[in-house]
């Protein structure tokens, strides 16, 4: 779990706010569909 968390933090720091917003929107869509 810790390793995945660190990897996720690295991706967040590497990606921009637009990328994060896109991922959040995709997650919401999946939740709504299911």
N, C-alpha and C positions, 0 to 999 in steps of 0.2 A: 504493500500500500504506500509506504513512504517513497519508494523509488518512483512509482507512477505519479505521486503528488509532485515530486521535484520535477519530473519530466513535464508535467502539465504547467507548472509555474514557468519553466523555461519557455515553453511554447507561447504562453501568455505574454511574457516579456518580449519575445521575439516578434509576435504578431502585433498588429495595430488595433486600435479601438474598433475599426470597421469590421475586421475579421472576427473579433470577439462578439460583436453585435450579431453578425451573420450566424455564428455558431449558436448563440442563445436563441435566435429566431428559429433555427432548424430544430433545436431541442423542443421548443414550445410546439412546433407543428407536429412532431412525433407524438408528444403527449396528447395533443388534441385528437389526432387520428386514433390513437389507442384508447 
